């Protein structure tokens, strides 16, 4: 059996009882960084066999470990923080295990994505989108900013502290007034959640930042559907509503200019 175990994103007390039991009973614990995971194991008095499993040896380790899983070994997979397979190694091993008919179970726990989203105060009714790590380069960020401006739901992404200032500077040129939050060192001693518009945060972090960064972008404003708005005006006209009044009501509800709706209905 392969157990995918979520581990703390900062505070070692945030690990679940179920994960601790699994780590203690597993034949082998796969770690992104064995030194990092040993701190968690030692903190909770767990003695376990550990083996490195990271982005540089993922393919090799998967080939080595699959026969052991098929033979019945109980292996636990962890990353340095959060859930393996989400912007961390693990997806390759999970896919291979499932294809081979090996039982895979996921033990949920701490998540920087959900923690940052709630802490930002930008949770919306339309759900949210996780982007992983933001793209590098000014051109890619400008294109992303223009695309994000049209998405009516919050977005969450990871960013390097070394690139944060440049990233915010570029996004501020495209979506300066969009509400956002920079969440730094979540659940750790120096946790910080800075909230404001993208342009305000760009000024706040123009000198850079330290620690692990999770970036939250508030919901944008969806582009109005002019065809749908025009149909609504037409339906009101059929119901006997005066043309000017129909255009005015639909314009207020959809943000399509009233004059445009009026002229389209003629």
C-alpha positions as CSV (number, residue, x, y, z in Angstrom):
1,X,0.0,0.0,0.0
2,X,1.1,3.5,-0.8
3,X,0.0,6.2,1.7
4,X,0.3,9.8,0.6
5,X,0.7,11.8,3.8
6,X,0.2,15.6,4.3
7,X,2.8,17.1,6.7
8,X,2.9,20.5,8.4
9,X,3.6,23.6,6.3
10,X,5.4,25.2,9.2
11,X,4.3,24.4,12.8
12,X,5.2,20.8,13.6
13,X,2.1,20.5,15.8
14,X,-0.2,20.7,12.8
15,X,0.3,17.1,11.8
16,X,-2.7,14.8,12.1
17,X,-2.8,11.8,14.5
18,X,-3.6,9.6,11.5
19,X,-0.4,10.7,9.6
20,X,1.7,10.1,12.7
21,X,0.3,6.6,13.1
22,X,1.0,5.8,9.4
23,X,4.6,7.1,9.6
24,X,5.2,5.0,12.6
25,X,3.8,1.8,11.1
26,X,5.1,2.1,7.5
27,X,8.0,-0.1,6.3
28,X,9.5,2.9,4.6
29,X,9.0,6.7,4.5
30,X,9.8,8.5,1.3
31,X,11.0,12.1,2.0
32,X,11.7,15.0,-0.2
33,X,14.5,15.9,2.2
34,X,15.3,13.3,4.8
35,X,16.9,15.8,7.1
36,X,13.7,17.9,7.1
37,X,11.4,14.9,7.7
38,X,13.6,13.5,10.5
39,X,12.9,16.7,12.5
40,X,9.2,15.9,12.3
41,X,9.7,12.2,13.2
42,X,12.0,13.1,16.1
43,X,9.6,15.7,17.4
44,X,6.9,13.1,17.7
45,X,9.1,10.2,18.9
46,X,8.9,8.2,15.7
47,X,11.6,5.8,14.5
48,X,11.2,5.1,10.8
49,X,13.3,4.0,7.8
50,X,13.6,7.0,5.5
51,X,14.6,7.3,1.8
52,X,15.0,10.4,-0.3
53,X,12.4,10.9,-3.1
54,X,12.7,14.3,-4.8
55,X,12.4,15.8,-8.3
56,X,16.0,14.8,-9.3
57,X,15.5,11.1,-8.5
58,X,11.8,10.7,-8.9
59,X,11.9,8.5,-12.1
60,X,14.6,6.3,-10.7
61,X,13.0,5.8,-7.3
62,X,9.6,5.1,-8.9
63,X,11.1,2.2,-10.9
64,X,12.9,0.9,-7.7
65,X,9.9,1.2,-5.4
66,X,7.1,-0.2,-7.6
67,X,8.2,-3.8,-7.2
68,X,8.3,-3.4,-3.5
69,X,4.8,-2.0,-3.4
70,X,3.6,-4.9,-5.5
71,X,5.3,-7.3,-3.1
72,X,3.2,-5.9,-0.3
73,X,5.4,-3.4,1.4
74,X,3.7,-0.5,3.2
75,X,5.3,2.8,2.0
76,X,4.4,6.3,3.2
77,X,5.2,9.3,1.0
78,X,5.7,12.8,2.4
79,X,7.1,16.1,1.1
80,X,8.8,18.9,3.0
81,X,5.4,20.5,3.6
82,X,1.8,20.0,2.6
83,X,0.5,17.2,0.4
84,X,2.9,15.4,-2.0
85,X,1.9,15.7,-5.7
86,X,0.8,19.3,-5.4
87,X,3.7,21.3,-6.7
88,X,5.9,18.7,-5.0
89,X,7.2,15.2,-6.1
90,X,4.8,12.3,-5.8
91,X,2.4,12.4,-8.8
92,X,4.6,10.0,-10.8
93,X,4.7,7.4,-8.1
94,X,1.0,7.6,-7.4
95,X,0.2,7.2,-11.1
96,X,2.5,4.2,-11.4
97,X,1.1,2.6,-8.3
98,X,-2.5,3.0,-9.4
99,X,-1.7,1.6,-12.9
100,X,0.0,-1.4,-11.2
101,X,-3.1,-2.1,-9.1
102,X,-1.5,-1.1,-5.8
103,X,-3.7,0.4,-3.2
104,X,-3.2,4.1,-2.7
105,X,-4.6,6.1,0.2
106,X,-4.4,9.8,0.8
107,X,-4.1,11.2,4.4
108,X,-5.2,14.8,4.2
109,X,-3.8,17.6,6.4
110,X,-2.3,21.1,6.3
111,X,-2.4,23.1,3.0
112,X,-0.7,26.4,2.3
113,X,-3.2,27.0,-0.5
114,X,-6.4,26.9,1.7
115,X,-4.7,28.5,4.7
116,X,-3.6,31.5,2.6
117,X,-7.0,31.8,0.9
118,X,-8.9,32.0,4.1
119,X,-6.3,34.2,5.8
120,X,-6.4,36.6,2.8
121,X,-10.1,37.3,3.4
122,X,-10.7,37.0,-0.3
123,X,-12.8,33.8,-0.4
124,X,-15.5,34.1,-3.0
125,X,-18.8,32.3,-3.8
126,X,-17.4,30.9,-7.1
127,X,-14.6,28.7,-5.7
128,X,-11.0,29.4,-6.5
129,X,-8.2,28.4,-8.8
130,X,-4.7,27.2,-7.9
131,X,-2.0,28.2,-10.3
132,X,1.0,26.4,-8.8
133,X,4.1,28.6,-9.2
134,X,3.7,31.8,-11.2
135,X,5.6,32.0,-14.5
136,X,8.9,33.7,-14.8
137,X,9.6,36.6,-17.1
138,X,8.0,39.9,-17.7
139,X,6.2,38.9,-20.9
140,X,4.7,35.8,-19.4
141,X,3.5,37.7,-16.3
142,X,2.0,40.5,-18.4
143,X,0.0,37.9,-20.4
144,X,-1.0,36.2,-17.3
145,X,-2.1,39.4,-15.7
146,X,-4.3,40.3,-18.7
147,X,-5.9,36.8,-18.5
148,X,-6.4,36.9,-14.7
149,X,-8.2,40.3,-15.0
150,X,-11.1,38.4,-16.7
151,X,-11.4,35.6,-14.1
152,X,-14.3,36.2,-11.6
153,X,-12.9,34.0,-8.8
154,X,-9.9,34.2,-6.4
155,X,-6.6,32.7,-7.5
156,X,-3.8,31.2,-5.3
157,X,-0.2,30.7,-6.4
158,X,3.3,30.1,-5.0
159,X,6.1,32.5,-5.6
160,X,9.8,32.7,-4.8
161,X,10.8,35.4,-2.3
162,X,13.5,36.4,-4.7
163,X,11.0,37.1,-7.5
164,X,8.2,38.5,-5.5
165,X,9.0,42.2,-5.9
166,X,9.5,41.9,-9.7
167,X,6.3,39.8,-10.0
168,X,4.2,42.3,-8.1
169,X,5.7,45.2,-10.1
170,X,4.7,43.6,-13.4
171,X,1.2,42.6,-12.2
172,X,0.6,46.1,-10.9
173,X,1.0,47.4,-14.5
174,X,-2.0,45.3,-15.6
175,X,-4.3,44.9,-12.6
176,X,-3.2,47.6,-10.1
177,X,-6.5,47.9,-8.2
178,X,-7.2,44.1,-7.8
179,X,-7.4,43.1,-4.2
180,X,-4.6,40.7,-3.2
181,X,-2.6,39.3,-0.3
182,X,0.9,38.1,0.2
183,X,1.1,35.4,2.8
184,X,4.6,34.8,4.2
185,X,5.8,32.0,6.5
186,X,2.4,30.6,7.2
187,X,2.0,28.9,10.6
188,X,5.6,29.8,11.5
189,X,6.9,32.1,14.1
190,X,7.2,35.1,11.8
191,X,3.9,34.6,9.9
192,X,2.8,37.6,8.0
193,X,-0.3,38.3,5.9
194,X,-0.1,41.6,4.0
195,X,-3.4,42.7,2.3
196,X,-4.1,45.4,-0.2
197,X,-4.3,46.1,-3.9
198,X,-1.7,44.7,-6.2
199,X,-0.1,48.2,-6.6
200,X,-0.1,48.7,-2.8
201,X,1.6,45.3,-2.2
202,X,4.1,46.1,-5.0
203,X,5.2,49.2,-3.1
204,X,5.2,47.3,0.2
205,X,7.5,44.5,-1.1
206,X,9.6,46.5,-3.5
207,X,12.6,45.6,-1.3
208,X,11.9,41.9,-1.5
209,X,10.8,39.4,1.1
210,X,12.1,36.4,3.0
211,X,10.5,33.0,3.6
212,X,8.0,30.9,1.8
213,X,5.4,33.0,-0.1
214,X,1.8,32.1,-1.0
215,X,0.1,34.8,-3.2
216,X,-3.7,35.3,-3.3
217,X,-5.4,37.4,-5.9
218,X,-9.0,38.4,-5.3
219,X,-11.8,37.8,-7.7
220,X,-11.9,39.9,-10.9
221,X,-14.8,41.3,-12.8
222,X,-16.2,39.1,-15.5
223,X,-16.6,40.6,-18.9
224,X,-20.3,41.3,-19.6
225,X,-22.1,39.1,-22.1
226,X,-23.5,41.7,-24.5
227,X,-25.4,39.1,-26.6
228,X,-27.2,37.8,-23.5
229,X,-27.9,41.3,-22.3
230,X,-29.4,42.2,-25.7
231,X,-31.7,39.1,-25.4
232,X,-32.8,40.2,-22.0
233,X,-33.8,43.6,-23.4
234,X,-35.7,42.0,-26.2
235,X,-37.7,39.8,-23.8
236,X,-38.6,42.9,-21.7
237,X,-39.8,44.6,-24.8
238,X,-42.0,41.7,-25.7
239,X,-43.4,41.9,-22.2
240,X,-44.4,45.5,-22.8
241,X,-41.6,47.3,-21.0
242,X,-40.7,50.6,-22.6
243,X,-37.5,50.4,-24.6
244,X,-35.6,53.1,-22.6
245,X,-36.6,51.5,-19.3
246,X,-35.7,48.0,-20.5
247,X,-32.2,49.1,-21.6
248,X,-31.7,51.0,-18.3
249,X,-32.6,48.0,-16.1
250,X,-30.5,45.5,-18.1
251,X,-27.5,47.9,-18.2
252,X,-27.5,48.3,-14.4
253,X,-27.6,44.5,-14.0
254,X,-25.0,43.6,-16.6
255,X,-22.8,46.7,-16.9
256,X,-23.3,46.8,-20.7
257,X,-23.6,50.4,-21.7
258,X,-27.3,51.5,-21.8
259,X,-27.0,53.4,-25.1
260,X,-25.5,50.3,-26.7
261,X,-28.4,48.2,-25.6
262,X,-30.9,50.7,-26.6
263,X,-29.5,51.1,-30.1
264,X,-29.1,47.3,-30.5
265,X,-32.8,46.8,-29.7
266,X,-34.0,49.2,-32.4
